[in-house]
């Protein structure tokens, strides 16, 4: 079995199918892993979700910020924005089945010696700690009170993790680290204003550039940051969001060989 990890799909279903055809992906013998943001901005989010769900055990994903945004809208917590392309999902006859499946997905996955996460892991956390905290969010997502989680999910504060945090602040900052983070300080203080750049604001670095990052020896696959354009981020780091929905390439990685394969717009 060959394991592949694909970058942010964001509803670009036709490109996903073309890329999978390019690598001769066979769900009967291969496994596809997504780094999150299956939906939004692209034209075929509904088709993307249906396809991924129907792959069954041959597909795994972590949740990204756009996936969580979709779920919050579906729970009546948030209104769609003018940029969202989620209405076909919300109006689909099978929406409940699809969204229930999506809501069961984790925020972090450890597979084949890699850790897969949408945005990244803050420098002060180990893989063990990040996994445990991601599981806390998953428990909230799959509980009968998941609406409470979505109601408190939005917001930038707190900017810094503390073991003493209690919900909803605790779950919000875990979610922000794993699904929204780009720049932070060495101790993990987040910065959210800089999105379409790779140049850090004063006092901050990319989350993976901190010299004392506790996950330096761990292989991390991540998406979210299209502005990186898939450039080399250092040893053991595998950035997969190459911004297809914004005119870049769609990237897939063979986990066995660490080879990147691209589909250009």
Secondary structure, 3 states (H helix, E strand, C coil): CEEEEECCCCCCHHHHHHHHHHCCCCCCCEEEEECCCCCCCCCCHHHHHHHHHHCHHHEEEECCHHHHHHHHHHCCCCCCCCCCCCHHHHCCCCHHHHHHHHHCCECEEEECCEEEECCCCCCCCCHHHHHHHHHHHHHHHCCCCHHHHHHHHCCCCCCCCCCCCCCCHHHHHHHHHHHHCCEECCCCCEECCCCCCCCCCCCCEEHHHCCCCCCCCCEEEECCCHHHCCCCCCCCEEECCCCHHHCCEEEEEECCCCEEEEEEC
